[in-house]
Amino acid sequence: AANQIIGFFENGITKFQLNPFPANELAESTAVPRKKILLATEKAFAVEAVGKIEQACKAVGYELHKLEDYKSKGDLLEAVADADAMIIRSDIVDRAVLDKAAKLKIVVRAGAGFDNIDLTACTEKRIVAVNTPGQNANAVAELVFGMMLRSARSNYDGTSGFELENRELALYGFGAVARAVHKLAQAFSMRTFAYDPFISREAIEAAGATPVASIPELFTHQYVSLHVPLTTETNESINKSLLLKMPRGGTLINTARHEVVHEGEILEVFQERPHFCYLSDVCPKNADAIKNLLGDSYMKRAIFTKK
């Protein structure tokens, strides 16, 4: 994310370019204004990642200001007022935020998608919006398997559970994160299937997965992992009709967007299918209702990570 910003300013899109001075000379120079980079994350990055951002900014003489684990939108509105660039995660950058950002030239979303950024307002204000698809692919893939293992072993409550070997995993979407999940699945000797309307069957086969012809076909397998953006087509598209096609022990995994799942209907599926599981790092809005329904099975049949 930091390199996106540095490349943006160095390529001369703004009114000035960086002087080719060493970092220490650039930091002391008054000839070139120092850029203020705001790192605004409701959920902070890992310490190692923040350290790399700090190093990249320091190397070119930028000032990095961190707004981590903030609790109110007011904090963000205040911090963005004099920022030249901003790095976010799933933080909401709407018109109100952009109206306060008088100097902002670029906002970088560390991750895939732009659904948390008001692109219309960015266009009007001539602010560039950039994302970093694939940069966190391995981290997300490891989280997928962390949740799968926790569920398979009944949250480590002492009961037997089951192994993942030879189980079937279907991937809805086959981009960078899905391919990283597929790679780990191969290490677990799982059988993988994939559907992506923008990737050819040949490419999916070349990667070692089995292509399927339709979305409903994905839900004939025990595990279905979602890797699709939020669009008008995908919004609430994972519904009761699809989920009831899953076999006994069917498990839906969502590391995409909570809006792609019809949350009202997934509650009905929990009621009708006593072995259905839902694992998600994008906590549903009706998480409390699911928790109340499942009781002691919560964090076994439903695992939701904190924001």
N, C-alpha and C positions, 0 to 999 in steps of 0.2 A: 504494500500500500504506500509506504514512504517513497519507494522508487518510482511509483506512478507519479507522485507529486513532483519529485525532483526532476524527472524527465519532462514533465509538463512545463515547468518554469524554464528549464535549461534549453528547451527547444524553441524559445523565443515567441511563445504564443502571447505572453504578457508584454508589457511595455519595455521591459528591460531584461537583460540576460545576466547570468552570474559572471563575475570576473574569475579568471582561472587562477585564483590565489590558493595557497594552502589554507586549510581550514582555520588555523589560528590567525592568519592574516586577514582572512575574510571576516572573521568574527569581530575583529577590531576596526575594520574599515567602515568609514561613514559614507563612502561613495555609493555603495549599494545598500538599499534598505534591507534589513533582515526580515525574512519571511516568518510569520507566526503560523505554526501548524498546530491545530487543535486535535487532540486525540480524545474523542468523546465516546465513551462506552459505558452503558448502564451495567453491562457485565464485562468486567475487565479482561483484557487479554492475559495470557500466561506471561509470567515475569520475563521469560526468555524472549518472547516475541516483542514485548515493550522495549527490552534492551536493544534489540536489533533496530527498531524504529528510532530510538534515541541516537544510536551510533550513526545511522544514515543521515539524520538531520544535522547532527554535530559536524559531520564530515563536510557539509556544504554551508555551514554557518546559519542554519535555520534554528529558530526558537521553537522548541516543542513544549506545549502546554497540555497537561493531562487533566481530564475531567473523567475520573473513573468511578464506577459504582454510584453515580449520582441518583438522587431520589425524586427530583421534580423537574418538570420541563423548564421552569424558571431558571434553574441552574444552567441548563443548556443555552437558553436565550441570552443569558448574561455572558457566558463564556465565548459564544460565537461572534459577538459584536465586532471584535477587531481581528478576527482570524482571516488569513489569506487562503488557507486550505484546511480541510477537515477530513479526518479519518474516523469512520464509524463501523459498527457491526450491524445489528438489526435495529439500531436507533432510528427513530422517526425524524426525517428531515422534511418537514412540510413547509407550506408557504409562510407560516408564522416564523419559523426558524430562519428561512431565507430572507425574509423582510428585515430581520435584525442583523443579518450578516452583510454589512455594507461593503466590506472589502473582499468577500469570498469570491475566489476564482474557480475553485475545483473542490468537489467532495468525492472521496473515495470510499466505496463500500467494500470492506474486507470480507469478501464472500461473493456468492452468485446472486443475481437478481437485482431489480431496482424497485421492488414493490413498496419499500419503505422510504423512497425518495420521490418528491413531487417533481417529476421530469418536466411538466408543463411550466411550472414556476422557474425551474432552472433555465429552460430555454428562453423565457421572457427576460430573465436577468443575466443571460449570457454566462451562466455558470456551467462548467463542464462536470458531468457525472460519470464516474468510472467505477467498475467493479473488478474483482480479482478472482474470477472463476477458477476453481481447481487448486488454489493455493492452500486451502485447508482440507483437501480431499482425504488425505490419510488420517487426519485427526477425526473427521466425521466417520470414516470407515471403522476406525477403532472403537468409537463410541457405539456404533451399530452393534458390533460384536460384544462389547461390554454389556449392553442391555440384553442381547440374545442369551448370553451365558447366564446372566443373573436370573432371567425368566426361566430358562431351561432347568436351572438348579433350584427353582422355587425360592429365590431370594436367600439361598443358603440356610434354609430353616432346618436342615437335618434330614429331610426326606430324600428319596433316591434321585428324582429328576431324570434327565436323559442326556445323551450325547448329541452333538450336532453332526457328527460324521454320517455321510450318506443321506442327510436331509436335503430337501429341495428348497432353494431360495430363488424367488422371481424378482426381477428388478424392473420397476416402471421408470424408464429413462435409462440411458446408458452413457451419460456424460462422465466427467472426471471423477466425481464422488462414487457413482455407481460402479465404475471400473475398478476403483480402489476397494470397494466392498467385494466385488467379484474376485479380486486377487486374494483377499483374505479368505474368502469362501473356499477357494481352491486349496489353500493351506489346511483347511479343516476337512478336506475331502467331501465337500458338499457339491451337489449338482445345481448348476445355476442356469437360469432362463432369463431372457430379457426382451423387452418391447420398447422401441423408440422409433417414432414415425420419421425422425430426421436422420436416422442411421441405418444403413443398409443391412440386410440379413448377412451378407458376406462379411461385413466388418465385425458384426457381433460374433459370427462363427469363428473368424480369425482370432478374436480375443479369447476364444475358448468357451463361450457361453452358447446356449441353445436359443435361437430366436423363436419368438412366438408371434402369431399373426394378429392378435388383438388384445385389448386391455382385459376383457373378461377371462381370456385364457390364462392370464397371470394368476388369477385367483383360484385356480385349481391346485395350486401348490401350497405347502404348509406355511412358508414365509413369503411375504410380499413386502419389499422395501421401496419406499417412494422417493424418487429423485427427479421431480418435475417442478417447474416454476409455477407461480401463481398467475394464472391467466383467466380470462372469461370462460375458457373451455375447461380448465382444471378446477375451478372454484367449486367446492362441495361435490366434486365428481366421484369421490370414493364414498359410496353410499351403501345402504343396507343390502340392496340387490346384489352388488358385487361381493360384499363381505360374507353373505350367506352361501356363496359358492365355495368358500374355503372348506377344506377337510377338517376333521376333528383335530383340535390343537392348532388351528389356523392362527397365525400371528401377523398383525400388521405393524410395520415399522415406518415411522415418519420422522425423517430428518430434513424435510423440505419446508413446508409451510402448514400451519395448523388449519388454514382456510381450505386446503384441498380436500379435507375430510369433512363429511357431513356429520357434525358433532352430535346433533340430536338423534340421528339414526344410529350412530355407533353406540349410544347408550342403550338403544333397543336391542342391538346385537348382543351386548353384554348380558342383557336380561334373557334372551332366547337361546344363547349358546354358552353353556357353562364352562367351556374349555377355550373360548376365544380370548386372545391376548392382544393388547395394544401397547406398543413401546414407542415413546416419542420424546424428542428433545425440544419440541415446540409444544408446550403445555396447552391442552385444550381449555377453552373458556369454561367448560362444564366439568372441570377436573374434580371439583368438590362433590358434584352429583355422582360421578363415577366412583369416587372414593367411598361415599356413603353406601352405594349399591354393593360394592365388592367386599367391604368390611375387611376381614383378615386376609383376603386374597389380593388386596391392594399392594402394589409393589411386587406382585408375582404375576398376576394377569394384566395389570396396568402399571407401567413404569414410566413416570414423567420426570425429566430432569428439571431442576430449578432454573429460572431465567438467569 
